[in-house]
Amino acid sequence: MKNKLTLAEKLTIEMTYLSNERSFLAYVRTVMVFLSSGVAIMEIKTLYEYRIIAYILLSISPIILIIGIYRFFSVKKAVNQIVEHFHKQNIE
């Protein structure tokens, strides 16, 4: 008799997918905060001497977004490979 995924295993896989999505949204939230902070510093005249911080924040934002996208898809691919491996073992 072939073993199928138990309910606990199915829920664990689903929780991993949701955790991955939550982590990606945290990256997006961080990017939005960096972008808005950088723009705010640039627009407020009294913070003119802190413009370098604004440039740093604006420069780091796309890097953080790229890292977040890369991690999201790499974790998603890894989880899918584990699930496929489990299904292949059950077919044989």
GUTI-172589 format. One line per 4 residues: number of its first residue (from 1); for each residue y, x, z of N, C-alpha, C. Coordinates in steps of 0.001 Angstrom, whole numbers, plus 500000, padded with zeros to 6 digits. Each point is the difference from the previous one (the first is absolute). Layout:
BEGIN
NUM) Y X Z Y X Z Y X Z | ...
# end
This chain:
BEGIN
1) 498808 500851 500000 501192 499149 500000 501245 500889 500000 | 500922 499676 499161 501217 500793 499852 501018 499615 501065 | 500618 501022 500564 501044 499761 500999 501297 499652 499296 | 500628 498987 500477 501326 499640 499499 501010 500309 501084
5) 501252 500001 499620 501051 500242 500982 499989 498898 501048 | 500057 500408 501248 500099 499013 501063 501440 499501 500064 | 500189 498964 500742 501351 499457 500162 500929 501031 500624 | 499493 500740 500976 500830 501033 500647 500407 501081 499001
9) 499078 500397 499122 500322 501017 498993 501007 499484 498981 | 499842 498751 499592 500969 499403 499070 501390 499934 500634 | 500039 499622 501275 501288 499924 500697 500616 501381 500184 | 499163 501004 500233 500496 501362 500142 500629 500484 498699
13) 499352 499710 498888 500551 500384 498694 501322 499285 499755 | 500042 498724 500300 501237 499239 499802 501114 500518 500907 | 499652 500353 501240 501005 500553 500915 500520 501339 499488 | 499143 500786 499362 500428 501273 499438 500976 499780 498858
17) 499696 499024 499135 500938 499675 498916 501355 499556 500557 | 499967 499135 501013 501250 499508 500584 500773 501117 500702 | 499280 500891 500660 500650 501141 500646 500670 500898 498967 | 499341 500193 498879 500569 500804 498918 501285 499360 499472
21) 499974 498691 499820 501202 499295 499531 501125 500099 501029 | 499643 499874 501272 501007 500087 501063 500638 501387 500029 | 499184 501028 499799 500533 501369 499964 500941 500185 498816 | 499630 499442 498851 500866 500091 498825 501339 499305 500258
25) 499953 498838 500631 501245 499295 500306 500862 500779 500993 | 499381 500759 500888 500765 500852 500919 500724 501099 499222 | 499326 500560 498989 500669 500990 499145 501191 499363 499287 | 499807 498808 499458 501078 499315 499276 501157 499703 500946
29) 499673 499558 501209 501051 499712 500984 500795 501270 500334 | 499302 501117 500147 500667 501270 500283 500923 500397 498853 | 499532 499822 498774 500827 500307 498826 501252 499131 499992 | 499835 498723 500290 501162 499104 500004 501016 500407 501069
33) 499528 500402 501169 500909 500428 501066 500726 501280 499590 | 499271 500960 499423 500637 501244 499565 501042 499731 498921 | 499651 499157 499036 500953 499686 498929 501241 499297 500541 | 499793 498984 500820 501154 499250 500514 500854 500869 500918
37) 499383 500847 500787 500767 500904 500870 500796 501003 499173 | 499366 500554 498956 500704 500944 499133 501186 499366 499309 | 499815 498799 499486 501099 499301 499323 501100 499648 501006 | 499614 499561 501191 501006 499640 501010 500839 501214 500397
41) 499347 501131 500203 500744 501211 500366 500965 500395 498883 | 499567 499846 498766 500868 500376 498873 501194 499059 499864 | 499829 498747 500354 501056 499012 499802 501014 499948 501150 | 499595 500408 501178 500910 499949 501150 500877 501253 499988
45) 501283 499790 499874 500952 501113 499840 500055 500908 501228 | 499817 499431 501195 500090 500822 501210 498797 500928 500165 | 498955 499784 499253 498807 500858 500068 499953 500994 498845 | 501154 500302 499440 500041 500876 498831 499375 501364 500264
49) 500197 500537 501210 499454 501329 500287 498472 499994 500129 | 499383 498821 500055 498540 499889 500082 499353 499667 498655 | 500733 500218 498917 499476 499683 498668 498716 500765 499677 | 499858 501191 500541 498793 500787 499734 498765 499262 500519
53) 500150 499328 501145 498890 499205 500534 499670 498858 499048 | 501032 499388 499440 499775 498916 499042 499244 500513 498784 | 500387 501157 499500 499294 500564 498842 498550 500327 500334 | 499772 500503 501196 498623 500308 500418 499175 498717 500086
57) 500554 498969 500622 499282 498728 500113 499696 499410 498628 | 500982 500044 499113 499796 499451 498658 499006 500829 499187 | 499938 501281 500275 499056 500866 499284 498576 499844 500505 | 499847 499791 501286 498670 499880 500594 499354 498652 499678
61) 500793 498970 499802 499473 498649 499785 498968 499907 498882 | 500294 500484 498791 498977 499877 498946 498745 500822 500292 | 500155 501106 500710 498831 500821 500348 499080 499224 500934 | 500590 499342 500988 499213 499198 500937 499314 498857 499260
65) 500697 499381 499074 499399 498904 499233 498814 500488 499171 | 500135 501140 499370 498905 500558 499196 498799 500324 500890 | 500263 500571 501171 498903 500287 500937 499307 498708 500416 | 500783 498963 500300 499425 498714 500402 499145 499383 498914
69) 500482 500038 498765 499228 499441 498876 498714 500792 499803 | 500110 501335 500060 498813 500845 499826 498957 499709 501082 | 500444 499937 501254 499059 499736 501094 499378 498620 499880 | 500780 499002 499602 499468 498649 499857 498846 499975 498996
73) 500227 500589 498832 498963 499954 498975 498834 500923 500313 | 500236 501121 500663 498884 500892 500328 499099 499374 501068 | 500576 499360 501000 499195 499330 501027 499269 498810 499393 | 500670 499252 499143 499367 498855 499351 498807 500456 499159
77) 500168 501088 499274 498917 500530 499177 498839 500470 500872 | 500297 500667 501105 498955 500489 500895 499198 498848 500600 | 500676 498952 500428 499303 498850 500573 499146 499322 498927 | 500536 499857 498794 499223 499397 498921 498758 500822 499670
81) 500119 501329 500047 498840 500852 499728 498936 499845 501074 | 500404 499880 501239 499040 499796 501088 499279 498673 499833 | 500741 498949 499665 499397 498680 499806 499039 500024 498807 | 500405 500637 498893 499123 500099 498833 498739 500789 500327
85) 500141 501075 500762 498840 500805 500386 499017 499160 500821 | 500522 499199 500913 499151 499141 500818 499273 498983 499129 | 500704 499411 499031 499378 499012 499124 498938 500645 499111 | 500235 501217 499528 499006 500690 499161 498735 500290 500809
89) 500164 500370 501258 498833 500264 500834 499166 498745 500206 | 500656 498857 500073 499279 498747 500218 499315 499509 498748 | 500514 500368 498828 499380 499573 498743 498705 500771 499764 | 499972 501280 500357 498835 500844 499738 498844 499677 500889
# end
